[in-house]
């Protein structure tokens, strides 16, 4: 009663509403800029079971906006670090940490254990995966996205409403849209957008207010202008996703309309022979990666340095986050260079994986 008095005295919530929150199960995908405020406010509100899935580790550059973490969190898996902080915030609820990557193989089973899914991811592959898994499991999806000084929030698949694909049927070309690591983001923006996502989750659980279903809310942090646009539902698009329900774990339909760019995980490449690792970051960004032989060819110079590539080896390209390495892989494919892969993880993640591999 004391902890949740601020809710209970509200006539729109009361003890009945607080009990609804206590019985609810919410999964948050990503414990980054958006995930941190989402997790904080759902935990403080008393949502009874909260899951968080994230394979990434906390880095110093995250602390500018990922407010759950501090210096003591550096190097820890984000899901586990978030669980530790959240249990200190509210010890009376259940926090489930999944220190793994969300994939087509685990999404369905994971989503079925929760009532609401909240997307705090920062890449299009995951957004389309989350959307499609929510459609198949019939779970409402609370969506948020940020870009420099702007953000957007919506609720998809709620009460037979539109899905994310109804707004964006096909993803952009791989590597065409940079993420926060590449282009930057105002530190407080994910706090604003993530808090709005948490607000939508609470409205859905409590059955109050006007849920952002069939609408997307846009916000500009520089001008404080905001607007709400309507989304039309496309039954044809939704049915196209539901058709692959039985084979969901064997397919990846997120990028089936785009030219294929081969990607690989660092774990697979470290155990392979005859791999040439190529860092396509600019020279100023290229601290050495211990334990790995690397050649440095910035993306802007790659086309003029094809002679440095070993035709007998698999070419594994990487950058800070994976955006430029995909562009580099596509460039090499256009030059008919064989066996090229863009490493999914960025340089810092590669460093961590190599440390684990060398142990």
C-alpha positions in Angstrom: 0.0 0.0 0.0 2.8 2.4 0.9 4.9 1.7 -2.2 2.0 2.1 -4.7 -0.1 4.7 -2.8 0.4 7.2 -5.7 -1.5 4.8 -8.0 -4.0 3.5 -5.5 -5.4 6.9 -4.6 -6.1 7.6 -8.3 -9.7 6.7 -8.9 -8.9 5.5 -12.5 -6.5 2.9 -11.0 -7.1 2.1 -7.4 -6.3 -1.2 -5.8 -8.0 -3.2 -8.6 -5.8 -1.5 -11.1 -2.6 -2.0 -9.1 -3.5 -5.7 -8.9 -3.8 -5.8 -12.7 -0.2 -4.4 -12.9 1.0 -7.0 -10.4 -0.5 -9.8 -12.5 0.9 -8.5 -15.8 3.9 -9.9 -17.7 5.9 -7.6 -20.0 8.9 -8.4 -22.1 11.3 -5.6 -23.1 13.5 -6.2 -26.1 16.7 -4.3 -25.6 18.2 -2.7 -22.5 19.7 0.3 -24.3 18.6 3.9 -24.5 14.9 3.1 -24.8 14.9 0.0 -22.7 16.4 1.7 -19.6 13.6 4.1 -18.9 11.0 1.6 -20.0 12.3 -0.9 -17.5 12.7 1.6 -14.7 9.1 2.9 -14.9 7.5 -0.5 -15.3 9.5 -1.8 -12.4 8.6 1.2 -10.2 5.0 0.9 -11.2 4.9 -2.7 -9.9 4.4 -4.7 -13.1 4.6 -8.2 -11.6 6.8 -10.0 -14.1 9.3 -8.1 -16.4 11.6 -9.8 -18.9 14.5 -8.2 -20.6 16.5 -9.7 -23.5 19.8 -8.2 -24.7 23.0 -9.9 -25.8 25.1 -6.7 -25.6 27.5 -5.5 -22.9 27.6 -2.1 -21.2 30.2 0.3 -22.7 31.4 3.7 -21.6 29.7 5.4 -24.5 26.3 4.0 -23.4 26.3 6.0 -20.2 25.4 9.2 -22.0 21.8 7.9 -22.3 21.4 4.5 -20.8 20.6 5.6 -17.3 20.2 2.3 -15.6 24.0 1.7 -15.8 27.0 3.2 -14.1 30.8 2.7 -14.0 30.3 -0.6 -12.1 28.2 -2.0 -15.0 30.9 -1.6 -17.6 31.7 -4.9 -19.3 28.5 -6.6 -17.9 25.8 -8.0 -20.1 23.0 -5.4 -20.3 20.2 -7.7 -19.4 22.0 -8.9 -16.3 23.2 -5.4 -15.3 19.6 -4.1 -15.7 18.2 -6.9 -13.5 20.6 -6.1 -10.7 19.6 -2.4 -10.8 15.9 -3.1 -11.1 15.8 -5.6 -8.2 17.3 -2.8 -6.0 14.5 -0.5 -7.2 11.7 -3.0 -6.5 12.4 -6.3 -4.8 8.8 -7.4 -4.8 8.5 -8.2 -8.5 10.0 -10.9 -10.8 12.8 -9.8 -13.2 13.8 -12.3 -15.9 17.1 -11.5 -17.7 17.9 -13.2 -21.0 21.5 -12.6 -21.9 21.1 -13.7 -25.5 20.3 -12.5 -28.9 16.6 -12.4 -30.0 16.3 -14.7 -33.1 13.7 -16.4 -35.2 14.6 -19.6 -33.2 13.8 -18.3 -29.7 11.3 -15.4 -30.3 8.0 -17.4 -30.5 8.6 -19.4 -27.3 9.8 -16.4 -25.4 6.9 -14.1 -26.5 4.3 -16.7 -25.5 5.3 -16.3 -21.9 4.4 -12.6 -21.8 1.3 -10.4 -22.2 2.9 -7.4 -23.9 6.1 -7.0 -25.9 8.0 -3.6 -25.8 10.5 -2.9 -28.6 13.5 -1.0 -27.4 15.8 -2.2 -30.2 18.0 0.0 -32.4 18.0 -1.9 -35.7 15.6 -2.8 -38.4 16.3 -6.5 -38.4 15.1 -6.8 -34.8 12.1 -4.5 -35.3 10.7 -6.6 -38.1 11.5 -9.8 -36.2 9.7 -8.5 -33.1 6.7 -7.4 -35.2 6.3 -10.7 -37.0 6.7 -12.7 -33.8 4.1 -10.5 -32.1 1.6 -11.2 -35.0 2.2 -14.9 -34.8 1.8 -15.0 -31.0 -1.0 -12.4 -31.0 0.8 -10.1 -28.6 0.4 -6.3 -28.5 3.6 -4.5 -29.4 4.6 -1.1 -27.9 7.1 0.4 -30.4 9.5 3.3 -30.1 12.3 4.6 -32.2 14.8 7.6 -32.0 16.9 9.5 -34.5 19.2 12.3 -33.5 16.6 14.7 -32.0 13.4 13.0 -33.1 11.4 10.1 -31.8 8.2 8.1 -32.5 5.9 5.9 -30.5 3.1 3.6 -31.5 1.2 0.4 -30.4 0.8 -2.4 -33.0 -1.3 -5.5 -33.1 -3.6 -4.2 -30.3 -7.2 -5.3 -30.5 -6.9 -6.4 -34.1 -5.2 -3.1 -35.0 -2.4 -2.4 -37.6 1.1 -3.9 -37.4 4.5 -2.3 -37.9 4.5 -3.6 -41.4 1.3 -1.8 -42.1 3.3 1.4 -41.5 6.6 0.2 -43.1 5.9 -2.8 -45.3 9.5 -3.4 -46.2 12.7 -2.5 -44.4 15.2 0.0 -45.9 18.2 -1.3 -47.8 20.7 -2.8 -45.4 23.2 -0.3 -44.2 21.3 2.7 -45.5 20.1 4.0 -42.1 22.8 4.6 -39.4 22.1 3.9 -35.7 22.9 6.0 -32.6 26.5 4.8 -32.5 27.2 6.2 -35.9 25.1 9.4 -36.1 24.6 10.3 -32.5 21.5 11.0 -30.4 20.5 13.7 -27.8 21.0 12.0 -24.4 17.6 12.8 -23.0 15.6 11.8 -26.1 15.5 8.0 -25.3 14.3 8.9 -21.8 11.4 10.9 -23.3 10.4 8.3 -25.9 11.0 5.3 -23.5 8.8 6.9 -20.9 6.1 7.3 -23.4 6.4 3.6 -24.3 6.1 2.7 -20.6 3.0 4.9 -20.4 1.4 3.0 -23.3 2.2 -0.3 -21.5 0.5 0.9 -18.3 -2.6 2.1 -20.3 -2.9 -1.3 -22.0 -2.7 -3.2 -18.7 -5.0 -0.9 -16.8 -7.5 -0.5 -19.6 -7.5 3.3 -19.4 -6.9 6.2 -21.7 -6.6 6.2 -25.5 -4.0 3.7 -26.6 -1.8 4.7 -29.6 -3.2 1.9 -31.7 -3.6 2.8 -35.4 -1.6 6.0 -34.7 2.0 7.0 -34.5 3.2 9.9 -32.3 6.1 11.9 -33.6 8.2 14.2 -31.3 10.9 16.7 -32.0 13.1 17.5 -29.0 14.5 20.8 -30.5 11.2 22.4 -31.3 8.9 20.5 -28.9 6.6 20.0 -31.8 4.6 16.8 -31.9 2.0 15.3 -34.1 -0.1 12.1 -34.4 -0.6 10.4 -37.8 -3.1 7.7 -38.6 -2.0 4.2 -39.7 -4.2 2.1 -41.9 -4.3 -1.6 -41.4 -3.4 -3.9 -44.3 -4.9 -7.3 -43.9 -3.0 -8.6 -46.9 0.4 -7.7 -45.2 -0.6 -9.2 -41.9 -1.8 -12.5 -43.6 1.5 -12.7 -45.5 3.3 -12.8 -42.1 0.9 -15.3 -40.6 1.4 -17.7 -43.5 5.0 -18.5 -42.4 3.9 -19.3 -38.8 4.9 -22.9 -39.0 8.3 -22.2 -40.5 9.1 -19.1 -38.6 12.1 -20.6 -36.9 13.6 -21.6 -40.3 13.3 -18.3 -42.1 14.2 -14.6 -42.0 11.7 -12.6 -43.9 12.9 -9.2 -42.7 15.1 -8.6 -45.6 13.7 -11.0 -48.3 13.0 -8.1 -50.7 16.6 -6.8 -50.6 19.8 -7.9 -52.3 21.6 -10.4 -50.1 24.6 -9.1 -48.1 26.2 -12.0 -46.3 26.7 -11.5 -42.6 28.4 -13.6 -40.0 28.9 -13.7 -36.2 32.5 -13.3 -34.9 32.2 -16.6 -33.0 31.8 -18.5 -36.3 34.8 -16.7 -37.9 37.2 -17.2 -35.0 36.9 -20.9 -35.4 37.4 -20.8 -39.1 40.7 -21.1 -41.0 41.9 -18.7 -43.6 40.0 -15.6 -42.6 41.2 -12.1 -43.4 39.8 -9.6 -41.0 39.4 -6.1 -42.4 38.6 -3.0 -40.3 36.8 -0.4 -42.5 36.7 2.3 -39.9 38.6 5.6 -40.4 42.1 5.6 -39.0 41.2 7.8 -36.0 38.6 5.2 -34.9 41.0 2.2 -35.1 42.4 1.1 -31.8 44.1 -2.3 -32.1 42.1 -5.4 -31.4 44.3 -7.6 -29.3 44.6 -11.2 -30.3 43.4 -10.7 -33.9 45.4 -10.0 -37.0 43.6 -7.2 -38.8 44.3 -5.0 -41.9 42.9 -1.5 -41.8 41.3 -0.2 -45.0 38.8 2.7 -44.4 35.5 2.3 -46.4 36.3 5.5 -48.4 39.6 3.8 -49.6 38.4 0.3 -50.0 37.7 0.5 -53.7 41.3 1.7 -54.4 42.9 -1.0 -52.3 41.3 -4.2 -53.6 44.9 -5.5 -54.2 45.3 -5.9 -50.4 42.6 -8.5 -50.2 43.6 -12.1 -50.1 41.7 -14.1 -52.8 42.4 -17.3 -51.0 40.8 -16.2 -47.7 37.3 -15.4 -46.5 37.0 -11.6 -46.1 35.5 -10.6 -42.8 34.7 -6.9 -42.7 33.8 -4.9 -39.5 33.3 -1.3 -38.3 32.0 0.3 -35.2 28.4 -0.9 -35.4 28.0 -2.9 -38.6 26.6 -0.2 -40.9 29.8 0.6 -42.9 30.9 -3.1 -43.0 27.6 -3.9 -44.8 28.3 -1.2 -47.3 31.8 -2.5 -47.7 30.5 -6.0 -48.3 28.1 -4.8 -50.9 30.9 -2.8 -52.6 33.1 -5.9 -52.8 30.2 -8.0 -54.2 29.8 -5.4 -56.9 33.5 -5.9 -57.7 33.0 -9.7 -57.9 35.1 -10.3 -54.8 34.1 -13.7 -53.5 33.6 -14.9 -49.9 32.9 -11.5 -48.2 31.1 -11.2 -44.9 30.0 -8.3 -42.8 30.5 -9.1 -39.1 27.2 -8.5 -37.3 28.8 -7.1 -34.1 30.8 -3.8 -34.0 34.4 -3.5 -33.0 33.8 -3.4 -29.2 31.7 -6.5 -29.3 34.3 -8.2 -31.4 36.9 -7.3 -28.7 34.8 -9.0 -26.0 34.1 -12.1 -28.0 37.9 -12.5 -28.7 38.6 -12.2 -25.0 36.1 -15.0 -24.3 37.6 -17.1 -27.2 41.1 -16.8 -25.9 40.3 -17.8 -22.3 
